[in-house]
Amino acid sequence: MEVRRRKCGVVIHRVPVEEINPHQDDMEESAREIERQSGNQDIKIARLRTLKAPTKLNPAARYNSFVIQTHDPTTANKWIKSGVYYNCRLYPVEQHTP
């Protein structure tokens, strides 16, 4: 038997492929970089993935949307209110409802 922890998801839109390229970049490393740049060492990202399925992504797209999942609902709410900083840019955040 396996215990699963609840994940809270938020979506960031219009991230340039120069920042995070889902076809080339390591998503795990990008998640760790978002954690480092957030300024709060308590934030742990459980998963970073594209909003669309990887097979449906347009390879010529200049921007993508990403889902950030965390186990801490307080962190997700803080991101919704203040946004996510990544590479000196503030990205607005909304709640992810699959």
PAVOPA-338209 format. One line per field, with one value per residue (C-alpha): x, y, z; residue in one letter. Coordinates in Angstrom, 1 decimal. Example, Ala and Ser with C-alpha at 12.3 -4.5 7.8 and 13.67 -1.06 7.14 Angstrom:
2
east: 12.3  13.7
north: -4.5  -1.1
up: 7.8  7.1
rest: A  S
REM end
This chain:
98
east: 0.0  1.2  0.4  -0.1  0.2  -2.2  -0.7  -1.9  -1.3  -0.8  -0.4  2.0  1.4  3.5  6.9  9.3  11.0  14.3  13.5  12.2  12.1  10.1  11.7  15.3  15.5  15.4  12.1  13.5  16.4  14.0  11.9  14.9  15.9  12.4  12.8  16.2  15.0  11.9  13.9  12.2  14.0  10.8  9.3  9.5  8.1  6.7  6.5  6.8  5.2  3.6  0.0  -0.6  0.5  4.1  2.9  0.5  3.0  3.8  7.6  7.6  5.8  7.6  5.7  4.4  2.3  3.5  1.8  3.8  2.6  3.5  2.3  1.8  -1.4  -0.1  2.7  0.2  -2.0  1.1  2.0  -1.5  -1.4  2.1  3.2  6.3  9.7  12.0  15.1  14.2  10.7  7.4  4.9  1.2  -0.2  -3.7  -5.1  -4.8  -8.1  -7.5
north: 0.0  3.5  6.8  9.6  13.2  15.8  18.2  21.8  23.1  26.6  27.6  30.2  31.4  32.9  31.6  32.2  29.1  30.9  30.5  27.0  24.9  21.7  20.0  20.5  21.6  19.3  20.0  18.8  21.3  24.1  23.3  23.4  26.8  28.2  27.0  28.8  32.0  32.2  33.3  31.0  27.8  26.1  25.9  22.5  21.9  18.4  18.5  21.0  20.1  21.7  22.5  20.6  17.1  17.0  15.4  18.3  21.1  23.1  22.9  26.4  28.0  31.0  30.7  27.8  27.4  25.3  23.7  23.9  21.3  21.5  19.6  22.8  24.7  27.8  28.1  27.7  30.4  32.7  32.2  33.0  36.3  37.4  35.5  33.5  35.0  33.3  34.8  38.3  38.1  38.1  35.6  35.9  32.7  31.2  28.1  24.9  23.1  20.0
up: 0.0  -0.8  0.9  -1.5  -0.4  -1.8  -4.4  -4.9  -8.4  -9.8  -13.5  -14.8  -18.4  -21.1  -20.0  -22.9  -24.3  -23.7  -19.9  -19.8  -23.0  -22.3  -25.4  -24.2  -20.6  -17.6  -15.8  -12.5  -12.6  -13.6  -10.6  -8.3  -9.8  -9.2  -5.5  -5.2  -6.8  -4.6  -1.7  0.8  1.6  2.8  -0.7  -2.2  -5.7  -6.0  -9.8  -12.7  -16.0  -19.1  -19.0  -22.3  -22.9  -24.2  -27.4  -28.1  -27.7  -30.7  -31.2  -32.8  -29.9  -28.3  -25.0  -22.9  -19.8  -16.8  -13.8  -10.6  -8.0  -4.3  -1.2  0.8  0.1  1.9  -0.6  -3.5  -2.1  -1.6  -5.3  -6.4  -4.5  -5.3  -8.4  -9.1  -9.8  -12.3  -13.9  -12.7  -14.1  -12.2  -13.7  -12.6  -11.2  -11.1  -9.5  -11.5  -11.9  -14.0
rest: M  E  V  R  R  R  K  C  G  V  V  I  H  R  V  P  V  E  E  I  N  P  H  Q  D  D  M  E  E  S  A  R  E  I  E  R  Q  S  G  N  Q  D  I  K  I  A  R  L  R  T  L  K  A  P  T  K  L  N  P  A  A  R  Y  N  S  F  V  I  Q  T  H  D  P  T  T  A  N  K  W  I  K  S  G  V  Y  Y  N  C  R  L  Y  P  V  E  Q  H  T  P
REM end
